[in-house]
Each structure stands twice: as structure tokens, then as C-alpha cells.
Amino acid sequence: MENTVDKNLLILVLDVSPVQRIVKQVITQCLDSAIVFANAHLMQTPNNLLAVMACHGNGAEFLYPDEKRSEVRQIDGQYELFTLVERTIRQRLQQMINDMPSDGYSNFESLISGALSMSLCYISRLEREKVAGEKLNSRVLVITASHDSAGQYMNYMNIFFTAQKMGVILDVCSLDHELTLLQQGCDLTGGNYLKIPQLPGLLQYLLWVFLPDPDIRSKLVLPPPVKVDYRAACFCHQELVDIGYVCSVCLSIFCKFSPICTTCHTVFKMPGPIPMKMKKKKKNLDII
């Protein structure tokens, strides 16, 4: 029998959008914790793989691996691969922040859905390139302090169901807000969702909750899962609704009735009054 080589791929998505309330802590403290967490993942086994992405309101891009990387010498006894990961992430992130446009940027939402889409494409490419006898176990961890984005609802839903079909696990670490949509993605893909109660303990939570492989998480004492809110977001006001109207053509959701679907421009008939049914009169039968 041929021996199967298991490779565990971790894709780390960092939200560096400047509209975040704690953006300074994200760039400094959270970045340091993320780098230590990434190196800890590589240190577990030589077969572990790593990719790091950063996203903001104008797009998303890979920070690591870098195709133009050069050889790195050992510094202060540190393993060369750890030095390469840290130096590449910091240099690419600094370049990404310098290239951010400043005009009208505060109105843009962070494109986490775009980063997740690129992550799934990267995983699909590695699946095609793997050799016989290799098994790739992939998961994505999102670290963000942004608000929930109902405007990307359809993108999120497509990503969640695609990840579920591909067997990719989605983990989310929220630093500041409760994220309803990303909670749904974690529940659908079998991942963990955690809102950090204390930001100074971010590294401890990353190593405790998100570093173990999904196969052994059931044997650990982890925080209890949160109750997932599966309400949908309407396309007109981008708010979560309990009861709404659904377009029969494109399945768009609206909180109020509209004669024209704003997504596919289908024209519907106005609902008319409910017809009243006439009561049948009882016939009096004469008994002979």
C-alpha cells in the first residue's frame, strides 16, 4: 500500500482596513501575534504549508509566499524559514499600506469576501498541482476588527457553500464586533468562531483555539459555540430581516414589496385584493 502524505495548508487573512476602530493595534500588536501564530503552524510538521493575505477596502493580495523572495541568512539563531516569513510579511504589508489611496477611502468596506475568493482559488490550484499520494487539508483563518458587511451577503453565501463543497474549513477571529454572516460560514464549514474578549491575549487565543488541527479539536476544551443567526440580508437596505420578499427569478431578498426587482429587473404584478368567497345559503327541506 502506498503511504499517503498529509499536507495541512493554513491561509491567514488579515484585515488591515483603516476604517477599523482599533486599526493601530491591528497593524502592530495583531500583526506580531499573527506572525508568531503562522510560524507555530509551520513548526508543527515539515509538511505544513502557509499562505498569508491582507485585505482592505480597495482589494486583497497575497503577502506570503512571495515569488520574488530571495535567500535569507540566519539572524540571532532564528530558523531561516521563520525569518523569511516575518520579513516577507512585514515588507509586503508596508508596501501595501503605502499604496493605499487616501481620497474617499473611509466609505469603503473591507473586502474580506474578495480575500476568501482568492483563497479558494489558491487552494484549487494547489489541489491540481499535488502529486499522487498527497492529501491536502486546507483551512482559512480570518482576523478582522471590521463591522459585519451585509452588502457582501451574496458573495459570502457563494463562498461558504463553495468552501463546504471543497472541504475547506473557515475559522474567524473577531477582534471588536460580532460578525453574523461569518458565523454562518464557520457553522456551515465546521470551523470555529471566536470574538476575542481581551485584545492583549490575542496570541494565547490563536494558539489555543485555532492552531490545533480540526481533527483533534473535538478532544479539546474549547469555548462553547455561539448561537448562529441565520437571518438573510435584504438587498435594498443591507439589513438582516426576519420576513421579506424573495424574487422568483434571481432569489434576491427585499424587506418591502417592489414591482420591479432591482437585481434582475423583472417586473411583477401588484398584489390585488383577496377575493371574498360568497357563503352558500342553506336550503330548507320540507319533510313530508
C-alpha positions as CSV (number, residue, x, y, z in Angstrom):
1,M,0.0,0.0,0.0
2,E,1.2,3.5,-0.8
3,N,1.8,5.8,2.1
4,T,-0.4,9.0,1.9
5,V,1.4,12.3,2.8
6,D,-0.9,14.7,4.6
7,K,-0.2,18.4,4.0
8,N,-2.0,21.0,6.1
9,L,-2.5,24.3,4.4
10,L,-3.3,27.4,6.5
11,I,-4.3,30.6,4.7
12,L,-4.2,33.6,7.1
13,V,-6.4,36.6,6.1
14,L,-5.5,39.9,7.8
15,D,-8.0,42.8,7.7
16,V,-5.9,46.0,7.6
17,S,-8.6,48.4,6.6
18,P,-8.0,51.8,8.2
19,V,-11.8,52.2,8.9
20,Q,-11.4,49.8,11.8
21,R,-11.7,51.4,15.2
22,I,-8.6,49.6,16.6
23,V,-6.5,49.8,13.4
24,K,-3.3,50.8,15.2
25,Q,-3.5,47.7,17.4
26,V,-4.2,45.6,14.2
27,I,-1.1,46.9,12.4
28,T,1.2,46.5,15.4
29,Q,0.1,44.0,18.1
30,C,-2.1,41.8,16.0
31,L,0.5,41.6,13.2
32,D,3.1,40.4,15.7
33,S,0.7,37.8,17.1
34,A,-0.3,36.6,13.6
35,I,3.4,36.1,12.6
36,V,4.1,34.1,15.7
37,F,0.9,32.0,15.1
38,A,2.0,31.4,11.4
39,N,5.5,30.3,12.5
40,A,3.9,28.0,15.1
41,H,1.9,26.3,12.4
42,L,5.0,25.7,10.3
43,M,6.9,24.4,13.3
44,Q,4.4,21.6,14.0
45,T,5.5,19.4,11.0
46,P,7.6,19.9,7.8
47,N,4.5,19.1,5.7
48,N,2.6,22.2,6.9
49,L,2.0,24.9,4.3
50,L,1.3,28.6,4.9
51,A,-0.1,31.5,2.9
52,V,-0.8,35.0,4.2
53,M,-3.2,37.5,2.7
54,A,-4.2,41.1,3.6
55,C,-7.3,42.9,2.5
56,H,-8.8,46.4,2.8
57,G,-11.5,48.5,1.1
58,N,-9.7,48.6,-2.3
59,G,-8.7,44.9,-2.7
60,A,-6.8,42.0,-1.4
61,E,-3.4,40.5,-2.2
62,F,-1.0,37.8,-1.0
63,L,1.8,38.7,1.3
64,Y,3.3,35.3,1.6
65,P,4.6,33.3,-0.3
66,D,6.4,35.8,-2.5
67,E,7.6,34.5,-5.9
68,K,10.4,37.1,-5.9
69,R,11.8,36.1,-2.5
70,S,15.5,35.8,-2.0
71,E,17.6,33.7,0.2
72,V,17.7,34.7,3.9
73,R,20.5,34.1,6.3
74,Q,20.1,33.1,9.9
75,I,19.6,36.0,12.3
76,D,20.2,35.6,16.0
77,G,19.9,31.8,15.8
78,Q,16.4,32.0,14.3
79,Y,15.3,29.4,11.8
80,E,15.7,30.7,8.2
81,L,12.1,29.9,7.3
82,F,10.7,31.9,10.2
83,T,13.0,34.8,9.3
84,L,11.7,34.6,5.7
85,V,8.1,34.6,6.7
86,E,8.4,37.5,9.1
87,R,10.5,39.7,6.8
88,T,8.3,39.0,3.7
89,I,5.0,39.7,5.5
90,R,6.3,43.0,7.0
91,Q,7.8,44.2,3.8
92,R,4.8,43.4,1.6
93,L,2.4,44.8,4.1
94,Q,4.3,48.0,4.4
95,Q,4.3,48.3,0.6
96,M,0.6,47.6,0.5
97,I,-0.2,50.3,3.1
98,N,1.9,52.8,1.2
99,D,-0.1,52.1,-2.0
100,M,-3.5,52.6,-0.4
101,P,-5.4,55.6,-1.8
102,S,-6.4,58.2,0.7
103,D,-9.2,60.0,-1.1
104,G,-12.7,58.8,-0.2
105,Y,-11.3,55.6,1.4
106,S,-13.3,55.9,4.7
107,N,-16.6,54.9,2.9
108,F,-15.3,51.5,1.6
109,E,-15.9,48.2,3.4
110,S,-13.1,45.8,3.8
111,L,-13.2,43.2,1.0
112,I,-13.0,40.1,3.2
113,S,-15.1,38.2,0.6
114,G,-12.6,39.0,-2.1
115,A,-9.8,37.6,0.0
116,L,-11.8,34.5,0.7
117,S,-12.5,34.0,-3.0
118,M,-8.7,34.3,-3.8
119,S,-8.0,31.8,-1.0
120,L,-10.3,29.2,-2.6
121,C,-8.8,29.8,-6.0
122,Y,-5.3,29.3,-4.5
123,I,-6.5,26.1,-2.8
124,S,-8.0,24.8,-6.1
125,R,-4.7,25.4,-7.8
126,L,-2.7,23.5,-5.2
127,E,-5.2,20.7,-5.5
128,R,-4.5,20.4,-9.2
129,E,-0.7,20.6,-8.7
130,K,-0.4,17.9,-6.0
131,V,1.2,14.7,-6.9
132,A,-0.1,11.1,-6.4
133,G,-0.1,10.1,-2.8
134,E,-0.6,13.6,-1.4
135,K,-3.6,14.8,0.6
136,L,-4.2,18.5,1.1
137,N,-6.2,19.6,4.2
138,S,-7.0,23.3,3.8
139,R,-8.4,25.9,6.2
140,V,-8.7,29.6,6.2
141,L,-8.4,31.9,9.3
142,V,-9.8,35.4,9.1
143,I,-8.6,38.0,11.7
144,T,-10.6,41.2,11.5
145,A,-11.9,44.1,13.6
146,S,-14.4,45.4,11.0
147,H,-18.2,45.5,11.2
148,D,-20.4,42.9,9.6
149,S,-20.9,43.7,5.9
150,A,-24.4,42.9,4.7
151,G,-23.5,44.4,1.3
152,Q,-21.3,41.4,0.5
153,Y,-24.1,38.9,1.5
154,M,-24.3,37.1,-1.8
155,N,-20.6,36.9,-2.1
156,Y,-20.3,35.4,1.3
157,M,-23.0,32.8,0.6
158,N,-21.3,31.7,-2.6
159,I,-18.0,31.4,-0.8
160,F,-19.5,29.5,2.1
161,F,-21.2,26.9,0.0
162,T,-18.1,26.6,-2.3
163,A,-15.8,26.0,0.7
164,Q,-18.3,23.5,2.1
165,K,-18.2,21.6,-1.2
166,M,-14.4,21.7,-1.4
167,G,-14.0,20.6,2.2
168,V,-12.3,23.8,3.3
169,I,-12.7,24.9,6.9
170,L,-13.3,28.6,7.7
171,D,-12.2,30.0,11.1
172,V,-12.9,33.6,12.1
173,C,-11.3,35.5,14.9
174,S,-13.2,38.8,15.6
175,L,-11.3,41.5,17.5
176,D,-14.1,44.1,18.0
177,H,-17.6,43.2,16.7
178,E,-20.0,40.3,16.4
179,L,-20.0,39.1,12.8
180,T,-23.3,37.4,12.0
181,L,-22.5,36.5,8.4
182,L,-19.1,35.0,9.2
183,Q,-20.7,33.0,12.0
184,Q,-22.8,31.3,9.4
185,G,-19.7,30.5,7.3
186,C,-18.0,28.9,10.3
187,D,-21.0,26.8,11.1
188,L,-21.5,25.6,7.5
189,T,-17.9,24.6,7.1
190,G,-17.3,23.2,10.5
191,G,-14.9,25.9,11.7
192,N,-14.5,27.9,14.9
193,Y,-15.8,31.4,15.5
194,L,-14.4,33.4,18.4
195,K,-14.7,37.1,19.5
196,I,-11.7,37.9,21.5
197,P,-12.7,39.1,25.0
198,Q,-9.3,40.8,25.6
199,L,-7.1,42.0,22.8
200,P,-3.8,41.7,24.8
201,G,-4.4,37.9,25.0
202,L,-4.8,37.5,21.2
203,L,-1.8,35.2,20.8
204,Q,-3.0,32.9,23.5
205,Y,-6.4,32.6,21.9
206,L,-4.9,31.9,18.5
207,L,-2.6,29.2,19.8
208,W,-5.4,27.7,21.9
209,V,-8.4,27.8,19.6
210,F,-7.1,28.0,16.1
211,L,-3.7,26.3,16.0
212,P,-4.9,22.7,16.6
213,D,-5.9,20.7,13.5
214,P,-9.7,20.3,13.1
215,D,-9.4,16.5,13.7
216,I,-8.4,16.9,17.3
217,R,-10.5,20.0,18.2
218,S,-13.3,17.8,19.5
219,K,-10.9,16.4,22.1
220,L,-10.0,19.8,23.5
221,V,-11.9,22.0,25.9
222,L,-12.7,25.0,23.6
223,P,-15.1,27.9,24.1
224,P,-18.7,26.9,23.6
225,P,-20.1,27.6,20.1
226,V,-22.2,30.7,19.7
227,K,-25.8,30.6,18.6
228,V,-25.7,31.3,14.9
229,D,-28.2,33.8,13.4
230,Y,-29.3,32.5,10.0
231,R,-31.3,35.6,9.0
232,A,-30.8,36.9,5.5
233,A,-29.8,40.4,4.5
234,C,-32.1,42.4,2.2
235,F,-30.7,43.7,-1.0
236,C,-32.4,47.1,-0.6
237,H,-31.2,48.3,2.8
238,Q,-28.5,45.7,3.5
239,E,-30.1,44.8,6.8
240,L,-31.0,41.4,8.3
241,V,-34.7,40.7,8.1
242,D,-36.9,38.0,9.7
243,I,-39.7,38.2,7.0
244,G,-39.2,39.5,3.5
245,Y,-40.0,39.2,-0.2
246,V,-37.9,36.9,-2.5
247,C,-37.6,37.4,-6.3
248,S,-38.8,34.2,-8.0
249,V,-36.2,34.7,-10.8
250,C,-32.8,35.6,-9.1
251,L,-33.8,34.9,-5.4
252,S,-32.9,38.4,-4.3
253,I,-34.4,39.3,-0.9
254,F,-36.2,42.6,-0.1
255,C,-37.7,43.8,3.1
256,K,-40.6,45.6,1.2
257,F,-42.6,44.7,-1.9
258,S,-41.3,46.2,-5.1
259,P,-42.9,45.9,-8.5
260,I,-39.5,45.7,-10.2
261,C,-36.6,43.6,-9.0
262,T,-33.6,45.9,-8.7
263,T,-31.2,42.9,-9.3
264,C,-32.6,41.3,-12.4
265,H,-35.2,44.0,-13.4
266,T,-38.0,41.5,-13.5
267,V,-41.5,43.2,-13.5
268,F,-44.1,41.7,-11.1
269,K,-47.8,42.1,-10.8
270,M,-49.1,44.2,-8.0
271,P,-50.9,42.0,-5.4
272,G,-54.6,42.6,-5.7
273,P,-57.2,42.3,-3.0
274,I,-58.1,38.8,-1.8
275,P,-61.5,37.8,-3.4
276,M,-64.3,37.2,-0.9
277,K,-66.0,33.9,-1.1
278,M,-69.8,34.0,-1.1
279,K,-71.4,31.9,1.5
280,K,-73.8,29.3,0.2
281,K,-77.3,29.7,1.5
282,K,-78.8,26.7,3.2
283,K,-81.9,25.3,1.6
284,N,-84.8,24.5,3.8
285,L,-86.1,21.0,3.0
286,D,-89.7,20.2,3.8
287,I,-90.2,16.9,5.4
288,I,-93.2,15.0,4.0
